[in-house]
Amino acid sequence: QVQLVESGGGLVQPGGSLRLSCVASVSINLRGWYRQAPGKQRELVAVFTTDGSTNYVDSVKGRFTISRDNAKNTVYLQMSSLKPEDTAVYYCNADGFRGGYYSEYWGQGTQVTVSS
């Protein structure tokens, strides 16, 4: 059973920083982070592509940095210069073949609220 556990969310003032972490229970391809704000669709925030490069949504470029430690089965999202519009539930995403089948996995989400 694959489990993804996110942590690091919270309430932060505009301009502040947070670091999100996502730990996987098994060795798996940790792709990255998505977010969903109230009343909006889930959107990609930052992911690793198949060639190992990174892809960010335009609104976070220059402010967010994704990284991962494969030895620890962990992916991180360093968020700086946070804005109220970054407020959302942030989800970790992973995929891989297990038991011969391709599957996609999601964490339970961690709330990030940017407000003064």
A tleap script that builds the chain and sets N, CA, C and O, in Angstrom:
source leaprc.protein.ff14SB
mol = sequence {
  NGLN VAL GLN LEU VAL GLU SER GLY GLY GLY
  LEU VAL GLN PRO GLY GLY SER LEU ARG LEU
  SER CYS VAL ALA SER VAL SER ILE ASN LEU
  ARG GLY TRP TYR ARG GLN ALA PRO GLY LYS
  GLN ARG GLU LEU VAL ALA VAL PHE THR THR
  ASP GLY SER THR ASN TYR VAL ASP SER VAL
  LYS GLY ARG PHE THR ILE SER ARG ASP ASN
  ALA LYS ASN THR VAL TYR LEU GLN MET SER
  SER LEU LYS PRO GLU ASP THR ALA VAL TYR
  TYR CYS ASN ALA ASP GLY PHE ARG GLY GLY
  TYR TYR SER GLU TYR TRP GLY GLN GLY THR
  GLN VAL THR VAL SER CSER
}
set mol.1.N position { 0.852 -1.187 0.000 }
set mol.1.CA position { 0.000 0.000 0.000 }
set mol.1.C position { 0.894 1.246 0.000 }
set mol.1.O position { 1.783 1.388 0.840 }
set mol.2.N position { 0.645 2.125 -0.940 }
set mol.2.CA position { 1.417 3.350 -1.039 }
set mol.2.C position { 0.707 4.452 -0.262 }
set mol.2.O position { -0.479 4.710 -0.467 }
set mol.3.N position { 1.433 5.080 0.611 }
set mol.3.CA position { 0.897 6.223 1.344 }
set mol.3.C position { 1.813 7.414 1.163 }
set mol.3.O position { 3.037 7.294 1.215 }
set mol.4.N position { 1.202 8.564 0.950 }
set mol.4.CA position { 1.923 9.830 0.852 }
set mol.4.C position { 1.443 10.717 1.992 }
set mol.4.O position { 0.243 10.942 2.148 }
set mol.5.N position { 2.370 11.211 2.775 }
set mol.5.CA position { 2.010 12.035 3.927 }
set mol.5.C position { 2.678 13.395 3.800 }
set mol.5.O position { 3.903 13.515 3.838 }
set mol.6.N position { 1.836 14.422 3.648 }
set mol.6.CA position { 2.337 15.788 3.536 }
set mol.6.C position { 2.396 16.441 4.904 }
set mol.6.O position { 1.653 16.079 5.817 }
set mol.7.N position { 3.290 17.407 5.030 }
set mol.7.CA position { 3.384 18.213 6.249 }
set mol.7.C position { 3.994 19.557 5.896 }
set mol.7.O position { 4.532 19.748 4.805 }
set mol.8.N position { 3.900 20.485 6.839 }
set mol.8.CA position { 4.544 21.776 6.662 }
set mol.8.C position { 3.616 22.917 6.335 }
set mol.8.O position { 4.051 24.067 6.274 }
set mol.9.N position { 2.343 22.626 6.123 }
set mol.9.CA position { 1.410 23.703 5.850 }
set mol.9.C position { 1.120 24.520 7.093 }
set mol.9.O position { 1.555 24.190 8.196 }
set mol.10.N position { 0.369 25.602 6.883 }
set mol.10.CA position { 0.008 26.448 8.017 }
set mol.10.C position { -0.419 27.812 7.568 }
set mol.10.O position { -0.661 28.063 6.388 }
set mol.11.N position { -0.507 28.702 8.558 }
set mol.11.CA position { -0.885 30.090 8.310 }
set mol.11.C position { 0.381 30.940 8.277 }
set mol.11.O position { 1.215 30.867 9.179 }
set mol.12.N position { 0.511 31.733 7.241 }
set mol.12.CA position { 1.689 32.581 7.096 }
set mol.12.C position { 1.262 33.926 6.547 }
set mol.12.O position { 0.284 34.015 5.805 }
set mol.13.N position { 1.982 34.966 6.903 }
set mol.13.CA position { 1.676 36.307 6.401 }
set mol.13.C position { 2.187 36.465 4.967 }
set mol.13.O position { 3.127 35.782 4.559 }
set mol.14.N position { 1.573 37.356 4.216 }
set mol.14.CA position { 2.094 37.639 2.866 }
set mol.14.C position { 3.569 38.004 2.926 }
set mol.14.O position { 4.011 38.757 3.794 }
set mol.15.N position { 4.318 37.449 1.979 }
set mol.15.CA position { 5.757 37.658 1.967 }
set mol.15.C position { 6.538 36.624 2.738 }
set mol.15.O position { 7.766 36.582 2.660 }
set mol.16.N position { 5.846 35.794 3.476 }
set mol.16.CA position { 6.504 34.782 4.283 }
set mol.16.C position { 6.870 33.541 3.497 }
set mol.16.O position { 6.673 33.462 2.284 }
set mol.17.N position { 7.413 32.568 4.226 }
set mol.17.CA position { 7.886 31.334 3.598 }
set mol.17.C position { 7.371 30.115 4.351 }
set mol.17.O position { 7.091 30.167 5.549 }
set mol.18.N position { 7.256 29.027 3.616 }
set mol.18.CA position { 6.934 27.721 4.185 }
set mol.18.C position { 7.661 26.667 3.372 }
set mol.18.O position { 7.962 26.866 2.195 }
set mol.19.N position { 7.940 25.538 4.021 }
set mol.19.CA position { 8.479 24.400 3.293 }
set mol.19.C position { 7.573 23.204 3.516 }
set mol.19.O position { 7.373 22.760 4.647 }
set mol.20.N position { 7.037 22.699 2.444 }
set mol.20.CA position { 6.199 21.503 2.498 }
set mol.20.C position { 7.062 20.261 2.267 }
set mol.20.O position { 8.027 20.281 1.503 }
set mol.21.N position { 6.688 19.197 2.944 }
set mol.21.CA position { 7.353 17.907 2.765 }
set mol.21.C position { 6.318 16.837 2.473 }
set mol.21.O position { 5.187 16.906 2.952 }
set mol.22.N position { 6.705 15.866 1.698 }
set mol.22.CA position { 5.840 14.721 1.416 }
set mol.22.C position { 6.701 13.469 1.478 }
set mol.22.O position { 7.654 13.308 0.716 }
set mol.23.N position { 6.342 12.588 2.401 }
set mol.23.CA position { 7.082 11.339 2.561 }
set mol.23.C position { 6.241 10.183 2.036 }
set mol.23.O position { 5.065 10.045 2.375 }
set mol.24.N position { 6.860 9.361 1.209 }
set mol.24.CA position { 6.185 8.174 0.680 }
set mol.24.C position { 6.541 6.950 1.522 }
set mol.24.O position { 7.658 6.834 2.026 }
set mol.25.N position { 5.584 6.044 1.668 }
set mol.25.CA position { 5.798 4.848 2.485 }
set mol.25.C position { 6.671 3.813 1.774 }
set mol.25.O position { 7.207 2.901 2.404 }
set mol.26.N position { 6.806 3.966 0.445 }
set mol.26.CA position { 7.632 3.043 -0.336 }
set mol.26.C position { 8.424 3.862 -1.348 }
set mol.26.O position { 8.157 5.044 -1.565 }
set mol.27.N position { 9.390 3.212 -1.953 }
set mol.27.CA position { 10.148 3.881 -3.010 }
set mol.27.C position { 9.272 3.984 -4.249 }
set mol.27.O position { 8.834 2.978 -4.808 }
set mol.28.N position { 9.029 5.206 -4.660 }
set mol.28.CA position { 8.125 5.451 -5.788 }
set mol.28.C position { 8.523 6.758 -6.444 }
set mol.28.O position { 9.275 7.546 -5.870 }
set mol.29.N position { 8.025 6.985 -7.630 }
set mol.29.CA position { 8.343 8.216 -8.336 }
set mol.29.C position { 7.518 9.367 -7.767 }
set mol.29.O position { 6.338 9.519 -8.085 }
set mol.30.N position { 8.146 10.158 -6.939 }
set mol.30.CA position { 7.486 11.334 -6.386 }
set mol.30.C position { 7.530 12.441 -7.424 }
set mol.30.O position { 8.586 13.029 -7.658 }
set mol.31.N position { 6.400 12.729 -8.047 }
set mol.31.CA position { 6.374 13.682 -9.155 }
set mol.31.C position { 6.412 15.116 -8.680 }
set mol.31.O position { 7.148 15.935 -9.231 }
set mol.32.N position { 5.618 15.432 -7.652 }
set mol.32.CA position { 5.635 16.806 -7.199 }
set mol.32.C position { 4.350 17.239 -6.543 }
set mol.32.O position { 3.695 16.460 -5.850 }
set mol.33.N position { 3.988 18.505 -6.770 }
set mol.33.CA position { 2.943 19.159 -6.012 }
set mol.33.C position { 1.865 19.771 -6.897 }
set mol.33.O position { 2.137 20.340 -7.954 }
set mol.34.N position { 0.627 19.630 -6.419 }
set mol.34.CA position { -0.537 20.287 -6.985 }
set mol.34.C position { -1.226 21.050 -5.862 }
set mol.34.O position { -0.922 20.845 -4.687 }
set mol.35.N position { -2.149 21.924 -6.223 }
set mol.35.CA position { -2.927 22.636 -5.208 }
set mol.35.C position { -4.347 22.868 -5.693 }
set mol.35.O position { -4.627 22.889 -6.891 }
set mol.36.N position { -5.234 23.043 -4.719 }
set mol.36.CA position { -6.622 23.310 -5.034 }
set mol.36.C position { -7.149 24.358 -4.076 }
set mol.36.O position { -7.203 24.152 -2.863 }
set mol.37.N position { -7.534 25.478 -4.645 }
set mol.37.CA position { -8.132 26.559 -3.869 }
set mol.37.C position { -9.647 26.377 -3.859 }
set mol.37.O position { -10.196 25.719 -4.742 }
set mol.38.N position { -10.321 26.951 -2.877 }
set mol.38.CA position { -11.778 26.810 -2.800 }
set mol.38.C position { -12.465 27.263 -4.082 }
set mol.38.O position { -12.204 28.358 -4.580 }
set mol.39.N position { -13.338 26.423 -4.610 }
set mol.39.CA position { -14.084 26.769 -5.806 }
set mol.39.C position { -13.314 26.668 -7.106 }
set mol.39.O position { -13.825 27.030 -8.165 }
set mol.40.N position { -12.079 26.173 -7.030 }
set mol.40.CA position { -11.252 26.070 -8.231 }
set mol.40.C position { -10.816 24.632 -8.460 }
set mol.40.O position { -10.866 23.798 -7.556 }
set mol.41.N position { -10.390 24.361 -9.682 }
set mol.41.CA position { -9.880 23.030 -10.009 }
set mol.41.C position { -8.462 22.855 -9.467 }
set mol.41.O position { -7.727 23.822 -9.263 }
set mol.42.N position { -8.106 21.602 -9.243 }
set mol.42.CA position { -6.748 21.311 -8.819 }
set mol.42.C position { -5.794 21.671 -9.955 }
set mol.42.O position { -6.051 21.363 -11.119 }
set mol.43.N position { -4.685 22.329 -9.599 }
set mol.43.CA position { -3.726 22.740 -10.612 }
set mol.43.C position { -2.320 22.293 -10.241 }
set mol.43.O position { -1.970 22.154 -9.069 }
set mol.44.N position { -1.532 22.073 -11.285 }
set mol.44.CA position { -0.130 21.743 -11.087 }
set mol.44.C position { 0.591 22.951 -10.505 }
set mol.44.O position { 0.389 24.080 -10.952 }
set mol.45.N position { 1.428 22.709 -9.511 }
set mol.45.CA position { 2.255 23.776 -8.947 }
set mol.45.C position { 3.708 23.587 -9.395 }
set mol.45.O position { 4.306 24.480 -9.995 }
set mol.46.N position { 4.257 22.421 -9.096 }
set mol.46.CA position { 5.654 22.144 -9.442 }
set mol.46.C position { 5.835 20.639 -9.509 }
set mol.46.O position { 5.454 19.917 -8.588 }
set mol.47.N position { 6.412 20.174 -10.592 }
set mol.47.CA position { 6.629 18.737 -10.754 }
set mol.47.C position { 7.971 18.471 -11.408 }
set mol.47.O position { 8.559 19.339 -12.053 }
set mol.48.N position { 8.437 17.244 -11.224 }
set mol.48.CA position { 9.581 16.759 -11.969 }
set mol.48.C position { 9.052 16.066 -13.227 }
set mol.48.O position { 8.116 15.268 -13.163 }
set mol.49.N position { 9.655 16.378 -14.352 }
set mol.49.CA position { 9.261 15.727 -15.587 }
set mol.49.C position { 9.999 14.395 -15.717 }
set mol.49.O position { 10.836 14.057 -14.880 }
set mol.50.N position { 9.684 13.644 -16.772 }
set mol.50.CA position { 10.262 12.315 -16.931 }
set mol.50.C position { 11.771 12.353 -17.128 }
set mol.50.O position { 12.457 11.372 -16.843 }
set mol.51.N position { 12.293 13.477 -17.614 }
set mol.51.CA position { 13.740 13.570 -17.805 }
set mol.51.C position { 14.446 14.187 -16.608 }
set mol.51.O position { 15.646 14.457 -16.646 }
set mol.52.N position { 13.667 14.408 -15.526 }
set mol.52.CA position { 14.268 14.913 -14.300 }
set mol.52.C position { 14.310 16.423 -14.173 }
set mol.52.O position { 14.725 16.953 -13.143 }
set mol.53.N position { 13.880 17.116 -15.217 }
set mol.53.CA position { 13.817 18.572 -15.120 }
set mol.53.C position { 12.558 18.959 -14.347 }
set mol.53.O position { 11.758 18.100 -13.974 }
set mol.54.N position { 12.393 20.249 -14.113 }
set mol.54.CA position { 11.264 20.717 -13.318 }
set mol.54.C position { 10.333 21.587 -14.142 }
set mol.54.O position { 10.740 22.240 -15.103 }
set mol.55.N position { 9.075 21.573 -13.739 }
set mol.55.CA position { 8.060 22.362 -14.418 }
set mol.55.C position { 7.238 23.073 -13.354 }
set mol.55.O position { 6.737 22.439 -12.426 }
set mol.56.N position { 7.097 24.384 -13.486 }
set mol.56.CA position { 6.359 25.183 -12.517 }
set mol.56.C position { 5.211 25.914 -13.211 }
set mol.56.O position { 5.317 26.298 -14.376 }
set mol.57.N position { 4.132 26.098 -12.490 }
set mol.57.CA position { 3.090 26.981 -12.997 }
set mol.57.C position { 3.649 28.404 -12.999 }
set mol.57.O position { 4.423 28.772 -12.115 }
set mol.58.N position { 3.261 29.188 -13.978 }
set mol.58.CA position { 3.854 30.513 -14.146 }
set mol.58.C position { 3.744 31.371 -12.886 }
set mol.58.O position { 4.649 32.149 -12.584 }
set mol.59.N position { 2.665 31.234 -12.169 }
set mol.59.CA position { 2.415 32.118 -11.029 }
set mol.59.C position { 3.377 31.900 -9.867 }
set mol.59.O position { 3.451 32.745 -8.975 }
set mol.60.N position { 4.117 30.791 -9.849 }
set mol.60.CA position { 5.031 30.535 -8.737 }
set mol.60.C position { 6.495 30.562 -9.164 }
set mol.60.O position { 7.383 30.424 -8.323 }
set mol.61.N position { 6.753 30.735 -10.432 }
set mol.61.CA position { 8.139 30.746 -10.911 }
set mol.61.C position { 8.933 31.843 -10.227 }
set mol.61.O position { 8.489 32.987 -10.132 }
set mol.62.N position { 10.110 31.478 -9.754 }
set mol.62.CA position { 10.961 32.429 -9.049 }
set mol.62.C position { 10.668 32.530 -7.573 }
set mol.62.O position { 11.431 33.151 -6.833 }
set mol.63.N position { 9.568 31.929 -7.123 }
set mol.63.CA position { 9.205 31.990 -5.700 }
set mol.63.C position { 9.222 30.606 -5.045 }
set mol.63.O position { 9.552 30.482 -3.865 }
set mol.64.N position { 8.874 29.590 -5.790 }
set mol.64.CA position { 8.809 28.227 -5.259 }
set mol.64.C position { 9.925 27.387 -5.864 }
set mol.64.O position { 10.323 27.588 -7.012 }
set mol.65.N position { 10.424 26.434 -5.064 }
set mol.65.CA position { 11.448 25.520 -5.543 }
set mol.65.C position { 11.103 24.104 -5.100 }
set mol.65.O position { 10.869 23.848 -3.919 }
set mol.66.N position { 11.076 23.195 -6.056 }
set mol.66.CA position { 10.814 21.793 -5.753 }
set mol.66.C position { 12.143 21.044 -5.691 }
set mol.66.O position { 13.066 21.306 -6.462 }
set mol.67.N position { 12.207 20.113 -4.756 }
set mol.67.CA position { 13.389 19.264 -4.653 }
set mol.67.C position { 12.954 17.909 -4.100 }
set mol.67.O position { 11.846 17.770 -3.582 }
set mol.68.N position { 13.811 16.937 -4.211 }
set mol.68.CA position { 13.472 15.625 -3.648 }
set mol.68.C position { 14.720 14.897 -3.216 }
set mol.68.O position { 15.812 15.106 -3.744 }
set mol.69.N position { 14.521 14.028 -2.232 }
set mol.69.CA position { 15.581 13.181 -1.699 }
set mol.69.C position { 15.103 11.742 -1.880 }
set mol.69.O position { 14.324 11.234 -1.073 }
set mol.70.N position { 15.564 11.102 -2.925 }
set mol.70.CA position { 15.091 9.750 -3.233 }
set mol.70.C position { 15.467 8.754 -2.136 }
set mol.70.O position { 14.740 7.787 -1.904 }
set mol.71.N position { 16.581 8.979 -1.468 }
set mol.71.CA position { 17.002 8.070 -0.397 }
set mol.71.C position { 16.020 8.108 0.768 }
set mol.71.O position { 15.881 7.133 1.506 }
set mol.72.N position { 15.342 9.240 0.926 }
set mol.72.CA position { 14.374 9.401 2.016 }
set mol.72.C position { 12.939 9.295 1.514 }
set mol.72.O position { 12.000 9.484 2.287 }
set mol.73.N position { 12.760 8.996 0.235 }
set mol.73.CA position { 11.406 8.926 -0.349 }
set mol.73.C position { 10.617 10.197 -0.036 }
set mol.73.O position { 9.447 10.136 0.340 }
set mol.74.N position { 11.260 11.326 -0.194 }
set mol.74.CA position { 10.666 12.599 0.201 }
set mol.74.C position { 10.798 13.631 -0.911 }
set mol.74.O position { 11.835 13.729 -1.568 }
set mol.75.N position { 9.732 14.398 -1.111 }
set mol.75.CA position { 9.763 15.535 -2.023 }
set mol.75.C position { 9.382 16.778 -1.222 }
set mol.75.O position { 8.536 16.733 -0.329 }
set mol.76.N position { 10.028 17.880 -1.568 }
set mol.76.CA position { 9.840 19.129 -0.844 }
set mol.76.C position { 9.330 20.219 -1.787 }
set mol.76.O position { 9.507 20.162 -3.004 }
set mol.77.N position { 8.692 21.207 -1.173 }
set mol.77.CA position { 8.338 22.409 -1.908 }
set mol.77.C position { 8.678 23.601 -1.015 }
set mol.77.O position { 7.998 23.863 -0.022 }
set mol.78.N position { 9.726 24.306 -1.380 }
set mol.78.CA position { 10.097 25.524 -0.662 }
set mol.78.C position { 9.332 26.681 -1.284 }
set mol.78.O position { 9.464 26.960 -2.476 }
set mol.79.N position { 8.535 27.345 -0.469 }
set mol.79.CA position { 7.696 28.435 -0.949 }
set mol.79.C position { 8.129 29.735 -0.273 }
set mol.79.O position { 8.175 29.823 0.954 }
set mol.80.N position { 8.441 30.725 -1.075 }
set mol.80.CA position { 8.869 32.022 -0.565 }
set mol.80.C position { 8.014 33.118 -1.185 }
set mol.80.O position { 7.306 32.897 -2.168 }
set mol.81.N position { 8.095 34.294 -0.594 }
set mol.81.CA position { 7.325 35.449 -1.082 }
set mol.81.C position { 5.869 35.060 -1.305 }
set mol.81.O position { 5.284 35.349 -2.350 }
set mol.82.N position { 5.308 34.411 -0.320 }
set mol.82.CA position { 3.945 33.904 -0.459 }
set mol.82.C position { 2.932 35.030 -0.594 }
set mol.82.O position { 3.068 36.101 -0.002 }
set mol.83.N position { 1.911 34.747 -1.397 }
set mol.83.CA position { 0.854 35.714 -1.667 }
set mol.83.C position { -0.490 35.127 -1.244 }
set mol.83.O position { -0.627 33.906 -1.175 }
set mol.84.N position { -1.474 35.961 -0.961 }
set mol.84.CA position { -2.798 35.437 -0.595 }
set mol.84.C position { -3.347 34.460 -1.633 }
set mol.84.O position { -4.046 33.510 -1.281 }
set mol.85.N position { -3.039 34.685 -2.891 }
set mol.85.CA position { -3.546 33.791 -3.941 }
set mol.85.C position { -2.873 32.422 -3.944 }
set mol.85.O position { -3.275 31.541 -4.703 }
set mol.86.N position { -1.855 32.232 -3.109 }
set mol.86.CA position { -1.254 30.912 -2.944 }
set mol.86.C position { -2.045 30.054 -1.949 }
set mol.86.O position { -1.756 28.869 -1.779 }
set mol.87.N position { -3.019 30.643 -1.311 }
set mol.87.CA position { -3.838 29.914 -0.348 }
set mol.87.C position { -4.565 28.763 -1.035 }
set mol.87.O position { -5.289 28.967 -2.010 }
set mol.88.N position { -4.367 27.569 -0.524 }
set mol.88.CA position { -4.954 26.373 -1.127 }
set mol.88.C position { -4.580 25.160 -0.282 }
set mol.88.O position { -3.767 25.244 0.639 }
set mol.89.N position { -5.191 24.042 -0.617 }
set mol.89.CA position { -4.724 22.762 -0.093 }
set mol.89.C position { -3.701 22.229 -1.088 }
set mol.89.O position { -3.975 22.127 -2.284 }
set mol.90.N position { -2.532 21.896 -0.585 }
set mol.90.CA position { -1.448 21.414 -1.426 }
set mol.90.C position { -1.356 19.891 -1.317 }
set mol.90.O position { -1.341 19.325 -0.223 }
set mol.91.N position { -1.294 19.253 -2.477 }
set mol.91.CA position { -1.275 17.800 -2.558 }
set mol.91.C position { 0.014 17.301 -3.198 }
set mol.91.O position { 0.513 17.866 -4.171 }
set mol.92.N position { 0.523 16.244 -2.630 }
set mol.92.CA position { 1.680 15.547 -3.187 }
set mol.92.C position { 1.186 14.494 -4.173 }
set mol.92.O position { 0.152 13.864 -3.955 }
set mol.93.N position { 1.926 14.311 -5.250 }
set mol.93.CA position { 1.544 13.372 -6.300 }
set mol.93.C position { 2.705 12.439 -6.626 }
set mol.93.O position { 3.859 12.859 -6.701 }
set mol.94.N position { 2.375 11.172 -6.816 }
set mol.94.CA position { 3.381 10.186 -7.195 }
set mol.94.C position { 2.770 9.198 -8.180 }
set mol.94.O position { 1.549 9.073 -8.275 }
set mol.95.N position { 3.617 8.511 -8.895 }
set mol.95.CA position { 3.107 7.462 -9.778 }
set mol.95.C position { 4.140 6.353 -9.914 }
set mol.95.O position { 5.289 6.491 -9.494 }
set mol.96.N position { 3.698 5.245 -10.516 }
set mol.96.CA position { 4.607 4.141 -10.717 }
set mol.96.C position { 3.885 2.849 -11.013 }
set mol.96.O position { 2.658 2.777 -10.949 }
set mol.97.N position { 4.658 1.827 -11.338 }
set mol.97.CA position { 4.117 0.506 -11.603 }
set mol.97.C position { 4.267 -0.337 -10.349 }
set mol.97.O position { 5.364 -0.490 -9.812 }
set mol.98.N position { 3.162 -0.872 -9.897 }
set mol.98.CA position { 3.178 -1.760 -8.749 }
set mol.98.C position { 2.292 -2.954 -9.066 }
set mol.98.O position { 1.130 -2.795 -9.441 }
set mol.99.N position { 2.842 -4.139 -8.914 }
set mol.99.CA position { 2.096 -5.342 -9.247 }
set mol.99.C position { 1.782 -5.423 -10.723 }
set mol.99.O position { 0.818 -6.080 -11.117 }
set mol.100.N position { 2.592 -4.756 -11.557 }
set mol.100.CA position { 2.378 -4.802 -12.987 }
set mol.100.C position { 1.413 -3.766 -13.519 }
set mol.100.O position { 1.181 -3.698 -14.726 }
set mol.101.N position { 0.850 -2.964 -12.645 }
set mol.101.CA position { -0.119 -1.969 -13.069 }
set mol.101.C position { 0.385 -0.567 -12.758 }
set mol.101.O position { 1.010 -0.327 -11.725 }
set mol.102.N position { 0.101 0.351 -13.672 }
set mol.102.CA position { 0.441 1.748 -13.447 }
set mol.102.C position { -0.634 2.379 -12.571 }
set mol.102.O position { -1.829 2.200 -12.809 }
set mol.103.N position { -0.199 3.113 -11.563 }
set mol.103.CA position { -1.137 3.802 -10.684 }
set mol.103.C position { -0.608 5.192 -10.353 }
set mol.103.O position { 0.592 5.457 -10.425 }
set mol.104.N position { -1.521 6.054 -9.994 }
set mol.104.CA position { -1.195 7.405 -9.557 }
set mol.104.C position { -1.673 7.543 -8.117 }
set mol.104.O position { -2.721 7.017 -7.741 }
set mol.105.N position { -0.893 8.255 -7.324 }
set mol.105.CA position { -1.191 8.350 -5.899 }
set mol.105.C position { -1.207 9.808 -5.457 }
set mol.105.O position { -0.484 10.651 -5.987 }
set mol.106.N position { -2.054 10.074 -4.470 }
set mol.106.CA position { -2.181 11.414 -3.912 }
set mol.106.C position { -2.105 11.354 -2.397 }
set mol.106.O position { -2.564 10.398 -1.773 }
set mol.107.N position { -1.517 12.393 -1.818 }
set mol.107.CA position { -1.564 12.530 -0.375 }
set mol.107.C position { -2.894 13.109 0.059 }
set mol.107.O position { -3.759 13.401 -0.767 }
set mol.108.N position { -3.048 13.274 1.362 }
set mol.108.CA position { -4.311 13.778 1.908 }
set mol.108.C position { -4.406 15.297 1.827 }
set mol.108.O position { -5.484 15.864 2.009 }
set mol.109.N position { -3.296 15.949 1.558 }
set mol.109.CA position { -3.282 17.390 1.423 }
set mol.109.C position { -2.874 18.105 2.700 }
set mol.109.O position { -3.108 17.621 3.807 }
set mol.110.N position { -2.267 19.255 2.524 }
set mol.110.CA position { -1.911 20.106 3.653 }
set mol.110.C position { -2.340 21.532 3.323 }
set mol.110.O position { -2.083 22.032 2.228 }
set mol.111.N position { -2.987 22.170 4.269 }
set mol.111.CA position { -3.553 23.507 4.037 }
set mol.111.C position { -2.481 24.574 4.173 }
set mol.111.O position { -1.730 24.605 5.148 }
set mol.112.N position { -2.426 25.435 3.190 }
set mol.112.CA position { -1.572 26.623 3.249 }
set mol.112.C position { -2.483 27.840 3.158 }
set mol.112.O position { -3.240 27.992 2.199 }
set mol.113.N position { -2.403 28.695 4.152 }
set mol.113.CA position { -3.204 29.911 4.188 }
set mol.113.C position { -2.273 31.102 4.307 }
set mol.113.O position { -1.476 31.195 5.241 }
set mol.114.N position { -2.383 32.014 3.350 }
set mol.114.CA position { -1.554 33.219 3.344 }
set mol.114.C position { -2.468 34.401 3.616 }
set mol.114.O position { -3.303 34.765 2.788 }
set mol.115.N position { -2.296 34.984 4.776 }
set mol.115.CA position { -3.200 36.061 5.193 }
set mol.115.C position { -2.535 36.898 6.276 }
set mol.115.O position { -1.743 36.396 7.074 }
set mol.116.N position { -2.872 38.178 6.288 }
set mol.116.CA position { -2.377 39.057 7.338 }
set mol.116.C position { -3.382 39.135 8.472 }
set mol.116.O position { -3.146 39.831 9.460 }
savepdb mol mol.pdb
quit
